[in-house]
Amino acid sequence: MTELPPARPEVTEYQRHRRVCSCGFSTGGLLSEGMAGQAGPRVVLLTGRYRLGKENAANLMGDLFGVSLSSGHVCSVTTVGDTFYDYIFCHW
Protein backbone atom coordinates (compact mmCIF):
# COMPACT_ATOMS: atom_id res chain seq x y z
CA MET A 1 0.00 0.00 0.00
CA THR A 2 1.24 3.46 -0.88
CA GLU A 3 0.01 6.52 0.97
CA LEU A 4 0.84 10.18 0.61
CA PRO A 5 2.48 11.69 3.67
CA PRO A 6 0.47 14.38 5.48
CA ALA A 7 1.20 17.83 4.10
CA ARG A 8 0.68 21.20 5.68
CA PRO A 9 0.25 24.35 3.63
CA GLU A 10 2.76 27.14 4.12
CA VAL A 11 0.79 30.27 4.96
CA THR A 12 2.40 33.70 5.15
CA GLU A 13 0.36 36.69 6.25
CA TYR A 14 1.07 40.05 4.66
CA GLN A 15 -0.58 43.14 6.09
CA ARG A 16 -1.08 46.29 4.08
CA HIS A 17 -1.91 49.60 5.69
CA ARG A 18 -4.89 51.45 4.19
CA ARG A 19 -6.11 55.00 4.85
CA VAL A 20 -9.20 56.83 3.68
CA CYS A 21 -9.01 60.61 3.32
CA SER A 22 -11.89 62.83 4.47
CA CYS A 23 -12.55 63.49 0.75
CA GLY A 24 -13.18 59.75 0.28
CA PHE A 25 -9.92 58.90 -1.54
CA SER A 26 -8.46 55.59 -0.37
CA THR A 27 -4.78 54.73 -0.52
CA GLY A 28 -3.06 51.54 0.53
CA GLY A 29 0.32 49.90 0.77
CA LEU A 30 1.67 47.78 -2.06
CA LEU A 31 2.28 44.06 -1.96
CA SER A 32 5.84 42.91 -1.50
CA GLU A 33 7.85 42.34 -4.65
CA GLY A 34 6.93 39.03 -6.26
CA MET A 35 3.52 38.87 -4.57
CA ALA A 36 0.64 38.97 -7.02
CA GLY A 37 -2.27 37.62 -5.03
CA GLN A 38 -3.47 35.33 -2.28
CA ALA A 39 -2.24 32.00 -3.61
CA GLY A 40 1.08 30.78 -4.85
CA PRO A 41 2.18 29.38 -8.19
CA ARG A 42 1.53 25.77 -7.19
CA VAL A 43 -2.22 26.46 -7.11
CA VAL A 44 -1.91 27.63 -10.72
CA LEU A 45 -0.20 24.32 -11.58
CA LEU A 46 -3.38 22.45 -10.69
CA THR A 47 -5.39 24.18 -13.40
CA GLY A 48 -2.54 24.62 -15.86
CA ARG A 49 -0.18 21.69 -16.05
CA TYR A 50 -2.53 19.19 -14.41
CA ARG A 51 -5.61 20.53 -16.22
CA LEU A 52 -8.00 20.37 -13.29
CA GLY A 53 -11.16 22.43 -13.49
CA LYS A 54 -11.44 25.36 -11.06
CA GLU A 55 -13.89 23.56 -8.80
CA ASN A 56 -11.83 20.36 -8.78
CA ALA A 57 -8.67 22.33 -7.93
CA ALA A 58 -10.48 24.02 -5.03
CA ASN A 59 -11.80 20.67 -3.80
CA LEU A 60 -8.35 19.08 -4.04
CA MET A 61 -6.82 21.86 -1.94
CA GLY A 62 -9.47 21.24 0.71
CA ASP A 63 -9.23 17.46 0.64
CA LEU A 64 -5.43 17.19 0.72
CA PHE A 65 -4.37 20.27 2.65
CA GLY A 66 -7.39 21.51 4.56
CA VAL A 67 -7.28 24.82 2.68
CA SER A 68 -10.71 26.26 1.98
CA LEU A 69 -10.75 27.83 -1.49
CA SER A 70 -13.73 28.61 -3.67
CA SER A 71 -13.68 27.90 -7.38
CA GLY A 72 -14.01 31.67 -7.88
CA HIS A 73 -10.83 32.24 -5.89
CA VAL A 74 -8.97 29.67 -7.97
CA CYS A 75 -10.29 31.41 -11.08
CA SER A 76 -9.05 34.81 -9.86
CA VAL A 77 -5.62 33.34 -9.08
CA THR A 78 -5.24 31.80 -12.52
CA THR A 79 -6.28 35.01 -14.30
CA VAL A 80 -3.44 36.92 -12.63
CA GLY A 81 -1.57 35.24 -15.43
CA ASP A 82 1.97 35.73 -16.55
CA THR A 83 3.50 36.55 -13.16
CA PHE A 84 2.81 33.05 -11.84
CA TYR A 85 3.62 31.30 -15.10
CA ASP A 86 6.92 33.19 -15.37
CA TYR A 87 7.72 32.18 -11.82
CA ILE A 88 6.92 28.54 -12.52
CA PHE A 89 9.02 28.30 -15.66
CA CYS A 90 11.95 30.24 -14.19
CA HIS A 91 12.12 28.48 -10.82
CA TRP A 92 11.15 24.85 -11.50
ChimeraX commands (.cxc) that place a marker at each C-alpha (Angstrom):
marker #1 position 0.00,0.00,0.00 radius 0.5
marker #1 position 1.24,3.46,-0.88 radius 0.5
marker #1 position 0.01,6.52,0.97 radius 0.5
marker #1 position 0.84,10.18,0.61 radius 0.5
marker #1 position 2.48,11.69,3.67 radius 0.5
marker #1 position 0.47,14.38,5.48 radius 0.5
marker #1 position 1.20,17.83,4.10 radius 0.5
marker #1 position 0.68,21.20,5.68 radius 0.5
marker #1 position 0.25,24.35,3.63 radius 0.5
marker #1 position 2.76,27.14,4.12 radius 0.5
marker #1 position 0.79,30.27,4.96 radius 0.5
marker #1 position 2.40,33.70,5.15 radius 0.5
marker #1 position 0.36,36.69,6.25 radius 0.5
marker #1 position 1.07,40.05,4.66 radius 0.5
marker #1 position -0.58,43.14,6.09 radius 0.5
marker #1 position -1.08,46.29,4.08 radius 0.5
marker #1 position -1.91,49.60,5.69 radius 0.5
marker #1 position -4.89,51.45,4.19 radius 0.5
marker #1 position -6.11,55.00,4.85 radius 0.5
marker #1 position -9.20,56.83,3.68 radius 0.5
marker #1 position -9.01,60.61,3.32 radius 0.5
marker #1 position -11.89,62.83,4.47 radius 0.5
marker #1 position -12.55,63.49,0.75 radius 0.5
marker #1 position -13.18,59.75,0.28 radius 0.5
marker #1 position -9.92,58.90,-1.54 radius 0.5
marker #1 position -8.46,55.59,-0.37 radius 0.5
marker #1 position -4.78,54.73,-0.52 radius 0.5
marker #1 position -3.06,51.54,0.53 radius 0.5
marker #1 position 0.32,49.90,0.77 radius 0.5
marker #1 position 1.67,47.78,-2.06 radius 0.5
marker #1 position 2.28,44.06,-1.96 radius 0.5
marker #1 position 5.84,42.91,-1.50 radius 0.5
marker #1 position 7.85,42.34,-4.65 radius 0.5
marker #1 position 6.93,39.03,-6.26 radius 0.5
marker #1 position 3.52,38.87,-4.57 radius 0.5
marker #1 position 0.64,38.97,-7.02 radius 0.5
marker #1 position -2.27,37.62,-5.03 radius 0.5
marker #1 position -3.47,35.33,-2.28 radius 0.5
marker #1 position -2.24,32.00,-3.61 radius 0.5
marker #1 position 1.08,30.78,-4.85 radius 0.5
marker #1 position 2.18,29.38,-8.19 radius 0.5
marker #1 position 1.53,25.77,-7.19 radius 0.5
marker #1 position -2.22,26.46,-7.11 radius 0.5
marker #1 position -1.91,27.63,-10.72 radius 0.5
marker #1 position -0.20,24.32,-11.58 radius 0.5
marker #1 position -3.38,22.45,-10.69 radius 0.5
marker #1 position -5.39,24.18,-13.40 radius 0.5
marker #1 position -2.54,24.62,-15.86 radius 0.5
marker #1 position -0.18,21.69,-16.05 radius 0.5
marker #1 position -2.53,19.19,-14.41 radius 0.5
marker #1 position -5.61,20.53,-16.22 radius 0.5
marker #1 position -8.00,20.37,-13.29 radius 0.5
marker #1 position -11.16,22.43,-13.49 radius 0.5
marker #1 position -11.44,25.36,-11.06 radius 0.5
marker #1 position -13.89,23.56,-8.80 radius 0.5
marker #1 position -11.83,20.36,-8.78 radius 0.5
marker #1 position -8.67,22.33,-7.93 radius 0.5
marker #1 position -10.48,24.02,-5.03 radius 0.5
marker #1 position -11.80,20.67,-3.80 radius 0.5
marker #1 position -8.35,19.08,-4.04 radius 0.5
marker #1 position -6.82,21.86,-1.94 radius 0.5
marker #1 position -9.47,21.24,0.71 radius 0.5
marker #1 position -9.23,17.46,0.64 radius 0.5
marker #1 position -5.43,17.19,0.72 radius 0.5
marker #1 position -4.37,20.27,2.65 radius 0.5
marker #1 position -7.39,21.51,4.56 radius 0.5
marker #1 position -7.28,24.82,2.68 radius 0.5
marker #1 position -10.71,26.26,1.98 radius 0.5
marker #1 position -10.75,27.83,-1.49 radius 0.5
marker #1 position -13.73,28.61,-3.67 radius 0.5
marker #1 position -13.68,27.90,-7.38 radius 0.5
marker #1 position -14.01,31.67,-7.88 radius 0.5
marker #1 position -10.83,32.24,-5.89 radius 0.5
marker #1 position -8.97,29.67,-7.97 radius 0.5
marker #1 position -10.29,31.41,-11.08 radius 0.5
marker #1 position -9.05,34.81,-9.86 radius 0.5
marker #1 position -5.62,33.34,-9.08 radius 0.5
marker #1 position -5.24,31.80,-12.52 radius 0.5
marker #1 position -6.28,35.01,-14.30 radius 0.5
marker #1 position -3.44,36.92,-12.63 radius 0.5
marker #1 position -1.57,35.24,-15.43 radius 0.5
marker #1 position 1.97,35.73,-16.55 radius 0.5
marker #1 position 3.50,36.55,-13.16 radius 0.5
marker #1 position 2.81,33.05,-11.84 radius 0.5
marker #1 position 3.62,31.30,-15.10 radius 0.5
marker #1 position 6.92,33.19,-15.37 radius 0.5
marker #1 position 7.72,32.18,-11.82 radius 0.5
marker #1 position 6.92,28.54,-12.52 radius 0.5
marker #1 position 9.02,28.30,-15.66 radius 0.5
marker #1 position 11.95,30.24,-14.19 radius 0.5
marker #1 position 12.12,28.48,-10.82 radius 0.5
marker #1 position 11.15,24.85,-11.50 radius 0.5
marker link #1:1,2 radius 0.2
marker link #1:2,3 radius 0.2
marker link #1:3,4 radius 0.2
marker link #1:4,5 radius 0.2
marker link #1:5,6 radius 0.2
marker link #1:6,7 radius 0.2
marker link #1:7,8 radius 0.2
marker link #1:8,9 radius 0.2
marker link #1:9,10 radius 0.2
marker link #1:10,11 radius 0.2
marker link #1:11,12 radius 0.2
marker link #1:12,13 radius 0.2
marker link #1:13,14 radius 0.2
marker link #1:14,15 radius 0.2
marker link #1:15,16 radius 0.2
marker link #1:16,17 radius 0.2
marker link #1:17,18 radius 0.2
marker link #1:18,19 radius 0.2
marker link #1:19,20 radius 0.2
marker link #1:20,21 radius 0.2
marker link #1:21,22 radius 0.2
marker link #1:22,23 radius 0.2
marker link #1:23,24 radius 0.2
marker link #1:24,25 radius 0.2
marker link #1:25,26 radius 0.2
marker link #1:26,27 radius 0.2
marker link #1:27,28 radius 0.2
marker link #1:28,29 radius 0.2
marker link #1:29,30 radius 0.2
marker link #1:30,31 radius 0.2
marker link #1:31,32 radius 0.2
marker link #1:32,33 radius 0.2
marker link #1:33,34 radius 0.2
marker link #1:34,35 radius 0.2
marker link #1:35,36 radius 0.2
marker link #1:36,37 radius 0.2
marker link #1:37,38 radius 0.2
marker link #1:38,39 radius 0.2
marker link #1:39,40 radius 0.2
marker link #1:40,41 radius 0.2
marker link #1:41,42 radius 0.2
marker link #1:42,43 radius 0.2
marker link #1:43,44 radius 0.2
marker link #1:44,45 radius 0.2
marker link #1:45,46 radius 0.2
marker link #1:46,47 radius 0.2
marker link #1:47,48 radius 0.2
marker link #1:48,49 radius 0.2
marker link #1:49,50 radius 0.2
marker link #1:50,51 radius 0.2
marker link #1:51,52 radius 0.2
marker link #1:52,53 radius 0.2
marker link #1:53,54 radius 0.2
marker link #1:54,55 radius 0.2
marker link #1:55,56 radius 0.2
marker link #1:56,57 radius 0.2
marker link #1:57,58 radius 0.2
marker link #1:58,59 radius 0.2
marker link #1:59,60 radius 0.2
marker link #1:60,61 radius 0.2
marker link #1:61,62 radius 0.2
marker link #1:62,63 radius 0.2
marker link #1:63,64 radius 0.2
marker link #1:64,65 radius 0.2
marker link #1:65,66 radius 0.2
marker link #1:66,67 radius 0.2
marker link #1:67,68 radius 0.2
marker link #1:68,69 radius 0.2
marker link #1:69,70 radius 0.2
marker link #1:70,71 radius 0.2
marker link #1:71,72 radius 0.2
marker link #1:72,73 radius 0.2
marker link #1:73,74 radius 0.2
marker link #1:74,75 radius 0.2
marker link #1:75,76 radius 0.2
marker link #1:76,77 radius 0.2
marker link #1:77,78 radius 0.2
marker link #1:78,79 radius 0.2
marker link #1:79,80 radius 0.2
marker link #1:80,81 radius 0.2
marker link #1:81,82 radius 0.2
marker link #1:82,83 radius 0.2
marker link #1:83,84 radius 0.2
marker link #1:84,85 radius 0.2
marker link #1:85,86 radius 0.2
marker link #1:86,87 radius 0.2
marker link #1:87,88 radius 0.2
marker link #1:88,89 radius 0.2
marker link #1:89,90 radius 0.2
marker link #1:90,91 radius 0.2
marker link #1:91,92 radius 0.2
view
